[in-house]
Amino acid sequence: MDKSELRQLQQNITDYPLVTKAKSSHAFRASLVGFFDSLIDVMYQSGTLFEDQALIGNIHHWVATTSSSTSRPFRHTATLLALTITSALCDVAHKATENAAKFQRQLEGEKKK
């Protein structure tokens, strides 16, 4: 890659959908975040989150590899996805904690009967 190609690439880097000011990019960002949020939630509800370690490993590998890219848009996207996945996992942990507490209360109520 010569200097003119590199210069052209650097000029276009700011135009990727997650940071551009266009209204259509907001929908893309919301869709991307919503997809990964829903993916983690569906994996939790189906039990895949705990049973299929290869799937989580592949997602982790993809995000980790992308986060160390030399391209800023890839690193930015990987950071956004890592934060989205982490937030979704926190939501899953909160749901699991609430369910466990509810079941514990039900168990204690049944023991008293």
Buried (B, 14 or more C-beta within 10 A) or exposed (E): EEEEEEEEEEEEEEEBBBBBEEEEBEEBBEEBBEEBBEBBBEBBEEEBBEEEEEEBEEBEEEBEEBBEEEEEBBBBBBBBBBEBBEBBBEBBEEEEEEEEEEEEEEEEEEEEE
